Amino acid sequence: MVRLRHNSIVKLNGPSPKDCAAELLEVVPLIMRSLRAEARSRRTADLSVPQFRALAFVGRNQGAKLSDLANFLGLTAPSASKLIDGLVVAKFVSREVPSGDRRRVSLALSAAGSREYRSVLRQARSYLARKVEHLGRESRGRLLAALNDLRAAFEGGQMPEIANGRGSLKQHRRKRRGRQSRRR
């Protein structure tokens, strides 16, 4: 038997889904806090944490809409727009407005933004590699297998930041446009 941090005892038939959920709820925030602290300590550009999160989101989701970013950051669209203004002024992000429709703003990293994002990503990977280097080859293999299982369970072929559990982002936008046109 194994005792987990949340005081549950894993029986001979293995951990239950609830045991796994409890551990995830403890471990994932710990990892994210540690990563955020590391990123803050090594920032090369003068970016706030929300600006860095926005830069990373756009780096992972080129062409994402401003509303996607606002949803990811938990901000209103005007607040997200103001945040992006700072990244545009710093020449890290560009706004693309197709045919003058400001409601359909797409975001993309500039060359400087891409360099900054890649630099921070390299630093984060290096930091995480140092955290798991003490694990043996078999443990690292099990860790990768478990992470792949988690990715499959949570991502489902969608961008994780903007997946809403009801299909792809494109399908979600079509449904939303349909609801808006019915209201008119």
N, C-alpha and C positions, 0 to 999 in steps of 0.2 A: 504494500500500500504506500501511496505517496501523499504527503500533505501539501496542498496548494496554499499560496499566500492568503487566500480568502478563507482559510480554515476548513475547506471542504476536503474530504478524504476520497481519493480516487480508489474505487473498488477494483477487484480483479478483472472485471469486464471493461476497464478503461474509463477515461473521463467522459462525463455526460456532456451534451451540448451546453448545458448551463455552466458546467465547470469551465469549459472553453470560453464561453462568453464572459465569465467573471475575470478570467486571466487577461483576455483581450482588453477589457475595460480598465485594467490596471496597467498593462504593459504599453499599449499604444500611446496613451497620454504621456507616459514617462519618456518614451522614445521621442515624441514630438517636442516636448519641453527641452530635452537635451539637444535636439537638432536646432531648435530655435535659438537657444543660448549660444551654441557654437556658431551659427550663422551671424548672430549679432556681434559676436566677438571678432569675426573675421571679415566683416563687410568691407569691400574696397570702395564702393561708392557711398555717398552720403544719402542713404535711403532710410526712410522710416520702416518699421517692421511691416505695416500695411502696404507700403509701396513695394517692398521686397516680395510680399505674398502675391501682389498683383502682377509683378514682373514674372514671377515663377509660374503663375497661372497662365499668363499669355504665352510664356515659353513652352508650356506643355500643351496649349490649346490655340495654336496660331489661327487667326481668323475668328476667334470667339467674339461674341457680341458683348457690348457693354453690359447688357442686362444679365448675361451669364456670369460676368465678373462680379457684378453687384450681388447676385444670388450667392455665389461662392463666398464672398467676403462678409455677407450678412449686412450689406449696406443698401441704402436707397439708391436709385439710379443717379440722382443728382450728386450724392456723396461720392459714388464710384467715379463719376465723370470728373469731379474735382480732384480726386486722387490721381486719375489718369492724366489730368492737366499737368501735374508736377512731373510725371514720367515723360510726357511729350516735350515739355520745356527742357528737361535734362537730355532729350534726344535718345531715350531708351525705348520708347513706344511710339508707333504711328497710328493715327486713326484713319480708317478708310470709310468714306461715306458714299455709298453707291447712289448715283443720280440725285444727289442733294437731299436724300431722305435721312434726316438726323436721327430718326428712330432706329435706323438699321446700321449703326456704327459698328464696324469690325475693327478688331485690335490686332496689331502685329508688332513683333519686336523689330527694332532698327538693328543695324549692324552693331552699334555700341551696346544696345540692350541684349542682343544675342551673346556678345562677348561676356558681359557681366553675368548673365544667366548661366552660361557654360562654366565660368569661373566658380561661381557659387556651387553649382552642381558638382564640379570636380572636388571642391573642398568638402562638401557633404558626403560624397562617396568615400573619400579618403578617411573622414572622421568615422563613418560607420564601419569601414573595413578595419580600422584600428580597434573598434569595439568588439568585433567578432573574430579577430585574428587568433585569440586564445583557444577558440573552439577547434576540435579536431576535424579532420576531413569528413568523417561520417556525420558528425553533428551539423557541420555546415551544409551537407547534402540534405539532411532532414529539415533544416531551417529553410533551405530553398524550396524544397517540396511543399512544406507547409505554407510558405508565402505564395507559391503558385496556386495552391488550393484556395487561399484567401482571396487572391486576385480574381480568380474565376467566380467565387461566390459573390463578391461585391461589385465587380466591374461589369460583368455580363456583356462585354463587347462595347461598352459605352465609355465616354470620358468620365472618370470617377467623380470629378468635381461637379459635373453638371448633370449627372444621371439622376433621373427623378423617379425611377422605379416603374415608369409607365411607357417604356420604349425609348427609342433614341431621341437625341436632342432635336433632330430634324422632324421626327414625328410629333414631338411635343410642341414645336413651333407651329406646325400645320394645324394641330388641334386648337392651339391658342388663337391662331388667326381665324379659324372657323367660328370659334365662340365669339370673337370680337365682331366679325361680320354679321352674325345673327343678332347681335345687340343693336346694330344700326338700323 
